[in-house]
């Protein structure tokens, strides 16, 4: 017995070490991917700034009528930029036919594949890539037309090498932290008699948070270096340009045009606050003429870079000085850390699922099924095993949502179809999802829910594999139909499995698996999908989603046990005729119809038509990066989670459902109006929308960084506030609406279960109608964001109508009082 207990403890410790190790490895992988994406952006901006220096010099001659081929200063200007920065492997000027005219460094052709790295919407350059190189392409224009292209190229390997050099120090601390967590489980947790789960989860969270703190410290150092690299490179190239003049010991004051040179450098990089040429610390030339003659003193709120140009044996020290405001670097750092924070939350959800699963297996897996039944832990054990399944299914579906509208839009454009078809794949998904629910319910009762779960996962994985093959539009729609069927089968399978295994005192916790799994999977999928699409492309994300689905199907098949429904437990109506009869009764009830038409269907239509479809599409058209789009939807999901908990507690305490539903509908309507009128359209309401707000610097910096806007304008804040309001509104609807219909007078006549089932079935009309209506309205309005605002107004009218109807029928009193 003692030997068995000791071996059990060892297995438990090894499992916990493996879970902690995998969780920390996931965190490091996500951090490495985010660092690679962000650091590449810094390099791209640096190349663009260096290319702009050469571009400005060439175009100055082109606008005077000189042909590109006769420009004589390329080797001097481009060669010095190339020599001053070892990361630049090539600077080439191409004519209008794509033929190389001038070359500095290696001779490389123009790249044609668009890069997946995001760039500022105001940028004038194009970004191209190959497996080995990143290339910034800037236009060369004369007064009349574009006459060529300037290409600045760097090797991708340099980015990876710089990041890997920093991250090489992290695996060892991760292993030590995983070992420390396992040691806590072995030595301390076994001696704790009360609240062991709380101690386990607390220790795991502390381990995860400690690793995250180390990663954040490393990222801050890495990003600070990257944010300053552009200005440092400009200072070095400016120094290279002036070094020959200084080498001849020419008096600085005798050289004409140096002031224009400094002005040009500041023009191509407006983030620079000042540039100067100093002799023995005294300013001889400055972008601000008033500073000439004074000593160069860097400001406390600036980063100052100096390049020494002093020739050998010279008696005077000559330097180029460039100042960059620290707020520029701080804003970039805040944005980068914000991106990682979103990914940290996503990885924390995944790590929590890993821990719960491993703990459940360790705590119960060594006992046989009869022993668990005797101890009364059988249902809890099964619930813990099925938790990651629904989470994973929602996660794999939402991996694609941050970029799917854009992907469909591009597919339609490539086939020459009307933009009215952009909503078809989304409508197809929800139609197939809704139509399979009722047959799946009967199937679950006849053959057990497990085949529906792993069969649905297999279909969802196959659908993702079809998308990975870059199909035409017709096959794309077919794949989405298959995904809807798979997700519908899985949803009914998981829901039925929970009904079978959940103990009587844990039915609410069983239902929470659906609610929390949906929101958690949505948050994690959106964040990680928006990260992966930047490095793997859409096809790579589809493949990852397919592998997740297949892995989950295998897990369900081998690890989730089979249970038969208890005797007398009805999982579906006895026959389609019985369900149809129940459906006919509920749709004739005025209270039920008012709830469905004014609250339930509109809420689901907003979710699928606006939050998942229209909002990402419109944000993409306004050049929002994929990671920001994913994070905006994360804000919505987080708000839903918080509001669901608060609304459920309020309804359980007061019994008042109507009040909460009305507030939810009106709040989501107001949120949509704010998004459409101010957040996206940027309409000025009395000159308010683009006024700089006087807010605390930390808040302003955070808002600025969140949506890549130059100023913390009212429209920026409005978008976030609007999304939060919609999320809070939907959180106040999702759970209370089921309580509302289940406690109605209709439910006392027909039964709570048939009424709830009919509601769940009919609310799918909103899922289907949302993308269909949003797609057509966007098409008819030429994709105007005001469509979202008009939708919000419609929600407010529906909410007010529901309030009026409920007030006239006395539904604002609590259900308990009515009874």
C-alpha positions in Angstrom: 0.0 0.0 0.0 2.8 2.4 0.9 4.7 1.5 -2.2 1.6 2.1 -4.3 1.0 5.5 -2.7 4.6 6.5 -3.2 4.5 5.6 -6.9 1.2 7.5 -7.2 2.8 10.6 -5.8 5.7 10.3 -8.2 3.4 10.0 -11.2 1.5 13.0 -9.9 4.7 15.1 -9.6 5.8 14.1 -13.0 2.5 15.0 -14.5 2.5 18.4 -12.8 6.0 19.0 -14.0 5.0 18.1 -17.6 1.9 20.4 -17.4 3.9 23.3 -16.0 6.7 22.7 -18.6 4.2 22.6 -21.5 2.4 25.7 -20.2 5.6 27.7 -19.8 6.8 26.4 -23.2 3.5 27.7 -24.7 4.1 31.0 -23.1 7.7 31.2 -24.5 6.5 30.2 -27.9 3.9 32.9 -28.0 6.4 35.5 -26.6 8.9 34.4 -29.3 6.3 34.7 -32.1 5.2 38.1 -30.8 8.8 39.3 -30.5 9.6 38.1 -34.0 6.6 40.0 -35.4 7.1 43.2 -33.5 10.9 43.3 -33.9 10.5 42.7 -37.6 8.3 45.9 -37.7 11.1 47.9 -36.1 13.5 46.7 -38.7 11.1 47.5 -41.5 10.5 51.0 -40.2 14.3 51.4 -40.0 14.8 50.3 -43.6 12.0 52.6 -44.7 13.6 55.6 -43.0 17.0 54.8 -44.5 15.4 54.3 -47.9 13.6 57.6 -47.6 17.0 59.3 -47.2 18.2 57.9 -50.5 14.7 58.4 -52.1 14.7 62.1 -51.2 18.2 62.6 -52.7 17.3 60.9 -56.0 13.9 62.5 -56.4 15.4 65.9 -55.9 17.3 65.4 -59.2 14.4 63.6 -60.9 12.1 66.6 -60.3 14.6 68.8 -62.1 14.2 66.7 -65.2 17.3 64.4 -64.8 16.7 60.8 -66.0 17.1 58.1 -63.4 20.0 56.6 -65.3 22.0 59.8 -65.1 21.8 60.3 -61.4 25.4 60.4 -60.3 25.2 60.4 -56.5 23.7 56.9 -55.8 26.9 55.2 -54.8 27.7 58.0 -52.5 24.3 58.3 -50.7 23.2 54.7 -50.8 26.6 53.3 -50.2 27.0 55.2 -47.0 23.6 54.0 -45.7 24.5 50.5 -46.7 28.0 50.7 -45.0 26.6 52.3 -41.8 24.1 49.4 -41.1 25.2 45.8 -41.3 21.6 44.6 -41.3 21.0 46.1 -44.8 22.2 43.7 -47.5 21.1 45.5 -50.6 19.9 48.9 -51.8 18.9 48.9 -55.5 17.3 51.4 -57.8 15.1 49.9 -60.5 13.7 51.7 -63.5 10.0 51.5 -64.5 10.6 48.2 -66.3 12.0 46.5 -63.2 15.6 46.6 -64.4 18.4 47.3 -61.9 20.0 50.7 -62.6 22.1 51.2 -59.5 23.2 48.7 -56.8 24.7 49.2 -53.4 25.6 45.9 -51.6 24.3 42.6 -53.1 22.3 42.6 -56.3 18.8 41.4 -55.5 15.7 41.5 -57.6 12.4 43.0 -56.7 10.4 40.7 -54.5 6.7 40.2 -55.4 5.0 38.4 -52.5 3.3 40.8 -50.1 4.7 40.6 -46.6 2.5 39.4 -43.7 4.0 42.0 -41.3 1.7 44.9 -40.7 2.8 48.5 -41.4 1.4 51.9 -40.6 -1.6 52.9 -42.7 0.0 56.2 -43.5 3.2 54.6 -44.9 4.1 55.3 -48.6 6.2 52.2 -49.1 5.3 48.7 -50.0 6.6 45.7 -48.1 7.5 42.4 -49.8 9.0 39.2 -48.7 10.6 35.9 -49.6 11.7 33.0 -47.4 15.1 34.6 -47.0 14.5 38.4 -47.2 12.3 41.3 -46.3 12.2 44.2 -48.8 10.9 47.8 -48.5 10.0 49.3 -51.8 9.7 53.0 -52.2 8.5 54.8 -55.4 10.8 57.1 -57.3 8.8 59.9 -58.9 9.6 62.8 -61.3 7.3 65.7 -61.6 5.1 63.8 -64.1 5.0 60.2 -63.1 6.6 57.3 -61.3 9.9 56.4 -63.0 11.2 53.6 -60.8 11.5 51.9 -57.5 14.0 51.9 -54.7 14.4 48.6 -52.9 16.0 48.2 -49.5 16.5 44.6 -48.4 17.5 42.8 -45.2 17.9 39.1 -44.4 15.2 37.5 -42.2 17.9 35.4 -40.5 19.3 38.6 -38.9 16.0 39.2 -37.1 15.7 35.6 -35.9 19.3 35.6 -34.7 18.9 38.8 -32.7 15.7 37.5 -31.0 17.0 34.0 -30.5 20.1 35.4 -28.8 17.9 37.1 -26.2 15.5 34.2 -25.8 18.3 31.6 -25.3 18.4 32.6 -21.6 14.8 31.7 -20.9 14.4 27.9 -21.3 16.5 27.1 -18.2 14.5 29.4 -15.9 11.3 27.8 -17.3 12.6 24.3 -16.5 13.6 25.4 -13.0 10.1 27.0 -12.4 8.4 23.8 -13.6 10.6 21.8 -11.3 9.8 24.2 -8.4 6.1 23.8 -9.0 6.5 20.0 -9.1 8.5 20.1 -5.9 5.7 22.1 -4.2 3.2 19.5 -5.3 5.4 16.7 -3.9 6.6 18.2 -0.6 3.9 20.8 0.4 0.6 20.0 -1.3 0.4 16.5 0.2 0.7 18.0 3.7 -2.2 20.4 3.1 -5.5 19.0 4.2 -7.9 21.9 3.3 -8.4 23.9 0.1 -5.9 21.8 -1.7 -7.3 22.8 -5.1 -7.0 26.5 -4.3 -3.3 26.0 -3.2 -2.6 24.0 -6.4 -4.1 26.6 -8.7 -2.5 29.5 -6.7 1.0 27.9 -7.0 0.5 27.2 -10.7 -0.6 30.8 -11.3 2.4 32.1 -9.4 4.7 29.9 -11.5 3.1 31.1 -14.7 3.1 34.8 -13.6 6.8 34.6 -12.6 7.8 33.3 -16.0 5.6 36.0 -17.6 7.3 38.7 -15.6 10.7 37.5 -16.9 9.4 37.5 -20.4 8.0 41.0 -20.1 11.3 42.3 -18.8 13.1 40.7 -21.7 10.6 42.1 -24.2 10.9 45.6 -22.8 14.6 45.5 -23.2 14.3 44.1 -26.7 11.6 46.5 -27.9 13.3 49.5 -26.4 16.4 48.6 -28.5 14.2 48.1 -31.6 12.3 51.3 -31.1 15.5 53.3 -31.0 17.2 51.4 -33.8 15.7 53.6 -36.6 16.9 56.9 -35.1 20.3 55.4 -34.3 20.6 54.2 -37.9 19.7 57.6 -39.2 22.2 59.2 -37.0 24.9 56.8 -38.3 24.0 57.4 -41.9 24.0 61.1 -41.4 27.4 60.8 -39.8 28.6 58.8 -42.8 27.3 61.5 -45.1 29.2 64.2 -43.3 32.4 62.2 -42.5 34.2 62.9 -45.8 33.7 66.6 -45.5 35.1 66.6 -41.9 38.0 64.4 -43.0 39.3 67.1 -45.2 39.5 69.5 -42.2 37.1 71.9 -44.0 35.7 74.6 -41.7 32.1 73.6 -41.0 30.9 77.2 -41.4 32.4 77.3 -45.0 30.3 74.3 -46.2 27.0 75.4 -47.8 23.9 73.3 -47.6 24.6 71.4 -44.4 21.6 73.1 -42.7 19.4 71.7 -45.6 20.9 68.3 -45.0 19.9 68.3 -41.4 16.4 69.5 -42.3 16.0 66.7 -44.9 16.9 64.1 -42.3 14.3 65.4 -39.9 11.8 65.6 -42.7 12.1 61.9 -43.5 11.9 61.0 -39.8 9.5 63.5 -38.2 9.8 61.6 -34.9 13.2 63.2 -34.4 12.9 66.2 -32.1 16.3 67.7 -33.1 19.5 67.1 -35.1 22.7 69.0 -34.8 26.4 69.2 -35.7 28.6 70.1 -32.8 32.2 71.1 -32.5 33.7 70.6 -29.0 30.1 70.3 -27.7 29.1 73.7 -29.2 26.2 73.6 -31.7 27.4 74.8 -35.2 24.3 73.7 -37.1 20.8 72.8 -35.7 17.4 72.0 -37.1 16.3 74.9 -34.8 18.5 77.9 -35.8 17.9 79.5 -32.4 20.1 76.8 -30.8 23.2 77.6 -32.9 26.1 78.7 -30.7 24.8 77.1 -27.5 26.2 74.0 -25.9 24.5 70.7 -26.9 22.6 69.6 -23.8 20.2 66.7 -24.1 16.8 67.0 -22.6 15.8 64.6 -19.8 12.8 63.4 -21.9 14.9 62.6 -25.0 17.1 59.8 -26.1 20.3 61.4 -27.4 22.5 59.7 -30.0 26.0 61.0 -30.9 28.2 59.9 -33.8 31.8 60.9 -33.6 33.2 62.3 -36.8 36.5 63.5 -35.4 39.4 62.8 -37.9 42.6 61.2 -36.5 44.9 63.7 -34.9 42.3 66.4 -35.0 42.3 69.0 -32.2 38.5 69.6 -32.3 35.9 67.0 -31.5 33.2 66.9 -34.1 29.9 65.0 -33.6 26.5 64.6 -35.1 23.8 64.6 -32.4 20.2 63.4 -32.8 17.4 63.5 -30.2 14.4 61.2 -30.0 11.6 62.0 -27.5 11.2 59.2 -24.9 7.5 59.3 -25.4 7.9 57.9 -28.9 9.7 54.9 -27.5 7.3 54.6 -24.5 4.3 54.6 -26.8 5.8 51.8 -28.9 6.7 49.9 -25.8 3.2 50.2 -24.4 1.7 48.9 -27.6 4.0 46.0 -27.8 3.5 45.0 -24.2 -0.3 45.4 -24.7 -0.1 42.8 -27.5 1.8 40.4 -25.3 -0.6 41.0 -22.5 -3.5 39.8 -24.7 -1.5 36.8 -25.7 -0.6 36.2 -22.0 -4.4 36.0 -21.2 -5.0 33.6 -24.0 -2.1 31.3 -23.0 -3.2 31.5 -19.4 -6.7 30.1 -20.4 -5.0 27.3 -22.2 -2.6 26.6 -19.3 -5.6 26.5 -16.9 -7.3 23.9 -19.1 -4.1 21.8 -19.1 -3.8 22.0 -15.3 -7.5 21.1 -14.7 -7.3 18.1 -17.0 -4.0 16.8 -15.5 -5.3 17.3 -11.9 -8.5 15.5 -12.7 -6.7 12.6 -14.3 -4.2 12.3 -11.4 -6.9 12.7 -8.7 -9.3 10.2 -10.1 -7.6 8.2 -12.8 -5.9 5.8 -10.4 -9.3 4.8 -9.0 -11.5 2.4 -11.0 -15.0 3.4 -12.1 -16.8 1.5 -9.3 -14.6 3.2 -6.7 -15.4 6.6 -8.1 -19.1 5.8 -8.1 -18.9 4.7 -4.5 -17.1 7.9 -3.5 -19.6 10.0 -5.5 -16.9 11.6 -7.7 -17.7 9.9 -11.0 -19.7 12.8 -12.4 -17.1 15.4 -11.4 -14.4 13.3 -12.9 -16.2 13.1 -16.3 -17.0 16.8 -16.3 -13.3 17.7 -15.8 -12.4 15.4 -18.7 -14.9 17.0 -21.1 -14.0 20.6 -20.2 -11.1 21.0 -22.6 -13.2 19.5 -25.4 -15.7 22.3 -25.8 -13.1 24.9 -25.0 -10.8 23.5 -27.7 -13.7 23.4 -30.3 -14.5 27.0 -29.8 -10.8 27.8 -29.7 -10.1 26.2 -33.1 -13.1 28.0 -34.7 -12.1 31.4 -33.4 -8.5 31.0 -34.5 -9.7 32.1 -37.9 -12.2 34.9 -37.0 -9.8 37.8 -36.7 -8.8 37.5 -40.4 -11.6 35.4 -42.0 -13.8 38.3 -43.2 -10.7 39.8 -44.9 -9.8 36.4 -46.3 -13.3 35.9 -47.8 -13.3 39.4 -49.2 -10.0 38.8 -51.0 -11.2 35.4 -52.3 -14.3 37.0 -53.7 -12.3 39.8 -55.4 -9.9 37.3 -56.9 -12.9 35.4 -58.6 -14.5 38.6 -59.7 -17.7 38.1 -57.6 -19.9 40.8 -56.1 -19.0 42.0 -52.6 -22.6 41.0 -51.7 -21.4 37.4 -51.5 -18.9 38.2 -48.7 -21.4 37.1 -46.0 -22.4 33.8 -47.7 -19.7 31.6 -45.9 -20.8 33.0 -42.5 -24.5 32.4 -43.3 -23.7 28.9 -44.5 -22.0 28.1 -41.3 -24.8 29.1 -39.1 -27.5 27.6 -41.3 -25.9 24.2 -41.1 -25.2 24.7 -37.4 -28.9 25.4 -36.7 -30.3 22.7 -38.9 -28.2 19.9 -37.4 -29.2 20.7 -33.8 -32.5 18.9 -33.7 -31.4 15.7 -35.5 -28.3 15.7 -33.3 -30.4 15.7 -30.2 -32.3 12.6 -31.3 -29.1 11.0 -32.4 -27.5 11.7 -29.0 -30.3 9.9 -27.3 -30.2 6.9 -29.6 -26.5 6.2 -29.9 -24.8 8.1 -26.9 -23.2 11.6 -27.2 -19.6 10.5 -27.5 -19.7 9.7 -31.2 -21.3 13.1 -31.8 -18.4 14.8 -30.0 -15.5 13.1 -31.8 -17.4 12.9 -35.1 -18.2 16.6 -34.9 -14.5 17.4 -34.2 -13.5 15.2 -37.2 -15.8 17.1 -39.5 -14.6 20.5 -38.1 -11.0 19.4 -38.7 -11.7 18.2 -42.2 -13.4 21.5 -43.0 -10.2 23.4 -41.8 -8.1 21.1 -44.0 -10.3 22.0 -47.0 -9.7 25.7 -46.3 -5.9 25.1 -46.1 -6.0 23.8 -49.7 -6.8 27.3 -50.9 -10.2 26.3 -52.5 -12.4 28.3 -54.8 -15.4 30.2 -53.4 -17.8 27.3 -53.9 -15.6 24.8 -52.0 -14.9 27.5 -49.3 -18.7 27.7 -48.7 -18.9 23.9 -48.7 -16.1 23.8 -46.1 -18.0 26.3 -43.9 -21.2 24.2 -44.2 -19.2 21.2 -43.0 -17.7 23.2 -40.1 -21.2 24.2 -39.0 -22.4 20.6 -39.0 -19.3 19.5 -37.1 -19.6 22.3 -34.5 -23.4 21.6 -34.1 -22.9 17.9 -33.6 -20.2 18.7 -31.0 -22.3 21.3 -29.2 -25.2 18.9 -28.8 -22.8 16.0 -27.9 -21.1 18.0 -25.1 -24.4 19.4 -23.8 -26.0 16.0 -23.7 -22.9 14.4 -22.1 -23.0 17.1 -19.3 -26.7 16.3 -18.7 -25.8 12.6 -18.3 -22.8 12.9 -16.0 -23.3 16.1 -14.0 -24.3 15.4 -10.4 -27.5 16.9 -9.2 -25.6 19.5 -7.1 -23.3 20.5 -10.0 -25.8 21.1 -12.8 -25.0 24.8 -12.8 -21.2 24.0 -13.0 -21.9 21.7 -15.9 -23.8 24.5 -17.7 -20.9 26.9 -16.9 -18.6 24.6 -19.0 -20.6 25.8 -22.1 -20.7 29.5 -21.1 -17.1 29.9 -19.9 -15.7 27.5 -22.4 -17.3 29.5 -25.2 -16.0 32.9 -24.0 -12.6 31.5 -23.0 -12.1 29.7 -26.3 -13.2 32.9 -28.1 -10.7 35.0 -26.2 -7.8 32.6 -26.7 -8.6 31.8 -30.3 -8.9 35.4 -31.4 -5.6 36.4 -29.7 -3.5 33.5 -30.8 -5.0 33.4 -34.3 -4.2 37.0 -34.9 -0.6 36.3 -33.9 -0.2 33.1 -36.0 -1.6 34.6 -39.2 1.2 37.1 -39.2 3.9 34.4 -39.3 2.1 31.4 -40.8 -0.4 33.1 -43.1 -4.1 32.1 -43.3 -3.4 28.6 -44.7 -1.0 27.9 -41.8 -3.7 28.9 -39.2 -6.2 26.6 -41.0 -3.7 23.8 -40.7 -3.2 24.5 -36.9 -6.9 24.5 -36.4 -7.3 21.2 -38.2 -4.6 19.6 -36.1 -6.3 20.9 -32.9 -9.6 19.3 -34.0 -8.0 16.0 -34.9 -6.1 15.9 -31.6 -9.2 16.6 -29.6 -11.1 13.9 -31.5 -8.4 11.4 -30.7 -8.5 12.5 -27.0 -12.3 12.1 -26.8 -12.2 8.7 -28.5 -9.6 7.3 -26.1 -9.9 9.3 -22.9 -13.5 10.5 -22.4 -15.4 7.5 -20.9 -18.7 6.2 -22.1 -21.8 6.8 -19.9 -25.4 5.8 -20.5 -28.2 8.1 -19.6 -29.8 7.4 -16.2 -33.1 5.7 -16.4 -35.9 8.1 -16.9 -33.6 10.9 -18.1 -35.1 12.4 -21.4 -32.4 14.0 -23.5 -34.7 14.9 -26.5 -38.4 15.0 -27.3 -40.0 11.7 -27.8 -40.6 12.4 -31.5 -40.4 15.1 -34.0 -44.2 15.4 -33.8 -43.9 16.1 -30.1 -41.3 18.8 -30.6 -43.3 20.4 -33.4 -46.3 20.5 -31.1 -44.3 22.1 -28.4 -42.9 24.6 -30.9 -46.4 25.5 -32.1 -47.5 26.2 -28.6 -44.6 28.4 -27.7 -44.7 30.6 -30.8 -48.4 31.4 -30.1 -47.5 32.8 -26.7 -47.1 36.6 -26.7 -44.6 36.7 -23.8 -42.4 34.1 -25.5 -42.6 35.9 -28.9 -41.8 39.2 -27.4 -38.8 37.8 -25.7 -37.6 36.0 -28.8 -38.2 38.8 -31.3 -37.1 41.8 -29.2 -34.3 40.2 -27.1 -33.0 36.7 -28.1 -32.8 36.8 -31.9 -31.4 40.4 -32.1 -28.7 39.5 -29.6 -27.5 36.5 -31.6 -27.8 38.5 -34.9 -25.5 41.2 -33.4 -23.0 38.6 -32.3 -22.7 36.8 -35.6 -23.5 39.7 -38.0 -21.6 42.5 -36.4 -19.1 41.3 -33.7 -17.8 38.3 -35.7 -18.4 39.5 -39.3 -19.0 43.2 -40.0 -16.8 44.8 -37.3 -13.6 42.8 -38.3 -14.3 43.6 -41.9 -14.7 47.3 -41.4 -11.7 47.5 -39.1 -9.6 45.8 -41.7 -10.7 48.3 -44.3 -9.5 51.0 -42.0 -6.0 49.3 -41.9 -6.2 48.0 -38.3 -3.6 45.3 -37.7 -4.9 41.8 -37.3 -3.8 41.6 -33.7 -5.8 44.7 -32.8 -8.9 43.3 -34.5 -8.5 40.1 -32.5 -8.0 42.0 -29.3 -11.2 44.1 -29.9 -13.2 41.0 -30.1 -11.4 39.8 -26.9 -12.6 42.9 -25.1 -16.2 42.0 -26.1 -15.8 38.4 -24.9 -14.2 39.5 -21.6 -17.1 41.9 -21.0 -19.6 39.1 -21.7 -17.9 36.9 -19.1 -17.9 39.6 -16.4 -21.5 40.7 -17.1 -22.8 37.1 -17.2 -21.6 36.4 -13.7 -23.0 39.7 -12.3 -26.3 39.4 -14.1 -26.8 35.8 -13.0 -26.2 36.7 -9.4 -28.6 39.6 -9.6 -31.3 37.5 -11.2 -30.8 34.7 -8.7 -31.1 37.2 -5.9 -34.0 39.3 -7.0 -35.8 37.1 -9.5 -36.1 40.2 -11.8 -35.3 39.1 -15.4 -37.2 41.6 -17.5 -35.3 44.6 -16.1 -31.9 43.0 -16.8 -33.0 42.0 -20.4 -34.2 45.5 -21.2 -31.0 47.0 -19.8 -28.9 44.5 -21.8 -30.7 45.3 -25.1 -30.5 49.1 -24.6 -26.8 48.9 -23.5 -25.8 46.9 -26.5 -27.8 49.3 -28.8 -26.1 52.3 -27.3 -22.7 50.5 -27.8 -23.4 49.9 -31.5 -24.4 53.5 -32.0 -21.2 54.7 -30.4 -19.1 52.2 -32.5 -20.8 53.2 -35.8 -21.1 57.0 -35.3 -18.0 57.9 -33.5 -15.7 54.8 -33.2 -15.6 53.9 -36.9 -17.1 56.7 -38.9 -15.3 59.3 -36.8 -18.2 61.8 -37.3 -17.7 65.0 -35.4 -20.6 65.6 -33.0 -20.2 69.3 -32.6 -16.5 69.1 -33.2 -15.9 66.5 -30.5 -14.7 63.4 -32.4 -11.2 64.5 -33.1 -10.4 66.7 -30.2 -7.4 65.7 -28.1 -8.7 64.6 -24.7 -7.1 65.9 -21.5 -6.5 62.6 -19.7 -3.8 61.1 -17.5 -0.7 60.3 -19.6 -0.8 56.6 -18.7 -4.4 56.3 -19.9 -3.8 58.3 -23.0 -0.7 56.3 -23.9 -2.5 53.0 -23.4 -5.4 54.1 -25.6 -3.1 55.4 -28.3 -1.2 52.2 -28.4 -4.3 50.0 -28.4 -5.5 51.0 -31.8 -2.4 52.4 -33.6 -3.8 56.0 -33.7 -1.6 59.0 -33.4 -3.8 60.8 -31.0 -6.0 59.6 -28.1 -9.1 61.0 -29.9 -12.7 60.6 -28.8 -13.2 58.1 -31.7 -10.5 55.9 -30.3 -12.0 55.7 -26.9 -15.5 55.4 -28.3 -14.7 52.2 -30.2 -13.5 50.6 -26.9 -16.4 51.9 -24.9 -18.9 50.8 -27.6 -17.5 47.2 -27.7 -17.5 47.0 -23.9 -21.1 48.2 -23.8 -22.2 45.6 -26.4 -20.3 42.9 -24.4 -21.9 44.0 -21.1 -25.3 44.1 -22.8 -25.0 40.6 -24.2 -23.7 39.3 -20.8 -26.9 40.6 -19.3 -29.0 38.7 -21.8 -27.4 35.3 -22.4 -28.1 33.7 -19.0 -31.2 35.7 -17.8 -33.1 35.1 -20.9 -33.3 31.3 -20.4 -34.4 31.9 -16.8 -37.0 34.4 -18.1 -38.7 31.9 -20.5 -38.3 29.0 -18.1 -40.1 30.9 -15.4 -42.9 32.1 -17.6 -46.6 31.1 -17.3 -46.1 29.2 -20.6 -43.5 27.0 -18.9 -45.9 26.1 -16.2 -48.3 24.8 -18.9 -45.9 23.2 -21.4 -42.9 22.4 -19.2 -39.6 24.2 -18.6 -37.6 21.8 -20.7 -39.7 22.1 -24.0 -39.9 25.9 -23.7 -36.1 26.2 -23.1 -35.4 23.8 -26.0 -37.7 25.7 -28.3 -36.1 29.0 -27.4 -32.6 27.5 -28.0 -33.7 26.3 -31.4 -35.5 29.5 -32.5 -32.7 31.8 -31.4 -30.5 30.2 -34.1 -32.6 32.4 -36.5 -30.5 35.3 -35.2 -27.2 33.4 -35.8 -28.3 32.8 -39.5 -29.9 36.2 -40.1 -27.0 38.3 -38.6 -24.4 37.8 -41.3 -27.0 37.8 -44.0 -28.5 41.1 -43.0 -25.1 42.7 -42.2 -23.7 41.6 -45.5 -26.5 43.0 -47.5 -26.7 46.2 -45.6 -22.9 46.7 -46.0 -23.2 46.0 -49.7 -26.1 48.5 -50.2 -24.4 51.2 -48.1 -21.1 50.7 -49.8 -19.7 49.3 -46.5 -20.6 52.3 -44.4 -19.9 52.0 -40.7 -23.2 53.7 -40.1 -24.9 50.4 -40.7 -23.7 49.4 -37.2 -25.2 52.6 -35.8 -28.6 52.0 -37.4 -28.5 48.4 -36.0 -28.0 49.9 -32.6 -30.9 52.2 -33.0 -33.1 49.2 -34.0 -31.9 47.3 -30.8 -32.9 50.3 -28.6 -36.4 50.4 -30.2 -36.8 46.6 -29.8 -35.7 46.9 -26.1 -38.1 49.7 -25.5 -40.9 47.8 -27.2 -40.2 44.8 -25.0 -40.2 47.0 -21.9 -43.5 48.5 -22.9 -45.0 45.1 -23.5 -43.7 43.7 -20.2 -44.9 46.8 -18.2 -48.3 46.5 -19.7 -48.5 42.8 -18.6 -46.9 43.3 -15.2 -43.7 41.5 -16.0 -41.4 44.0 -14.2 -42.1 42.5 -10.8 -40.0 39.5 -9.9 -40.9 36.0 -11.1 -41.1 34.9 -7.5 -43.6 37.6 -6.7 -45.7 36.8 -9.7 -45.9 33.1 -8.7 
